[in-house]
Amino acid sequence: MWDSPIHLLIVAIVVLVLFGGRKIPEVMKGLGQGVREFKDGMRGESAQPQPPANPVQQAVQQAPQATAPPAPIAAEQKK
């Protein structure tokens, strides 16, 4: 399929025409970041923090405090 360097040259020209000279570095940077994240994921390393040991305990700690309902208005008390 890739018998000669001419095939690679044609593919490179087509890519340059489709993406343009300014877009190619951005595409390659995104591709490199994706490959790096994939490798880190395969090794088990992650940039995200580890989940807590007890998710229920942390959810209880972060839950908002309950408040008392508002007092009824005087007009509503007459009904």
C-alpha positions as CSV (number, residue, x, y, z in Angstrom):
1,M,0.0,0.0,0.0
2,W,2.8,2.5,0.9
3,D,5.2,1.3,-1.7
4,S,6.9,4.6,-2.4
5,P,7.4,7.9,-0.7
6,I,5.2,9.5,-3.3
7,H,2.1,8.0,-1.5
8,L,3.2,9.6,1.8
9,L,3.8,12.9,0.0
10,I,0.3,12.8,-1.5
11,V,-1.3,12.1,1.9
12,A,0.6,14.9,3.5
13,I,-0.5,17.4,0.8
14,V,-4.2,16.3,1.2
15,V,-3.9,16.7,5.0
16,L,-2.4,20.1,4.6
17,V,-5.1,21.2,2.2
18,L,-7.9,19.9,4.4
19,F,-6.7,21.2,7.7
20,G,-4.6,24.2,6.7
21,G,-1.2,25.1,8.1
22,R,-2.5,26.7,11.3
23,K,-4.8,23.9,12.3
24,I,-2.3,21.0,12.1
25,P,-0.3,22.0,15.2
26,E,-3.5,22.2,17.2
27,V,-4.7,18.8,16.0
28,M,-1.3,17.3,16.8
29,K,-1.3,18.8,20.3
30,G,-4.7,17.4,21.0
31,L,-3.7,14.0,19.7
32,G,-0.6,14.1,21.9
33,Q,-2.6,15.0,25.0
34,G,-5.1,12.2,24.2
35,V,-2.3,9.6,23.9
36,R,-0.7,10.8,27.1
37,E,-4.0,10.6,29.0
38,F,-4.6,7.1,27.6
39,K,-1.1,5.9,28.7
40,D,-1.7,7.4,32.2
41,G,-5.0,5.6,32.3
42,M,-3.5,2.3,31.3
43,R,-0.8,2.7,34.1
44,G,-3.5,3.5,36.6
45,E,-2.3,7.1,37.1
46,S,-4.9,9.8,37.1
47,A,-4.9,13.5,37.4
48,Q,-8.3,13.3,39.1
49,P,-8.4,13.0,42.9
50,Q,-9.2,9.6,44.3
51,P,-12.7,9.0,45.6
52,P,-13.1,9.1,49.4
53,A,-12.9,5.9,51.3
54,N,-16.5,6.3,52.5
55,P,-18.6,8.2,50.0
56,V,-21.7,8.2,52.3
57,Q,-19.7,9.8,55.1
58,Q,-18.5,12.6,52.8
59,A,-22.0,13.1,51.4
60,V,-23.4,13.6,54.9
61,Q,-20.6,16.1,55.7
62,Q,-21.3,18.1,52.6
63,A,-25.1,18.0,52.9
64,P,-26.7,21.4,53.7
65,Q,-28.1,21.9,57.2
66,A,-31.9,21.6,57.5
67,T,-33.7,24.8,58.4
68,A,-37.0,25.3,60.0
69,P,-40.0,26.2,57.7
70,P,-41.0,29.9,57.7
71,A,-43.5,31.0,60.3
72,P,-47.1,31.4,58.9
73,I,-48.3,34.8,58.1
74,A,-51.1,36.3,60.3
75,A,-53.7,36.2,57.5
76,E,-53.1,32.5,56.9
77,Q,-53.6,31.8,60.6
78,K,-57.2,33.1,60.6
79,K,-58.3,30.6,57.9
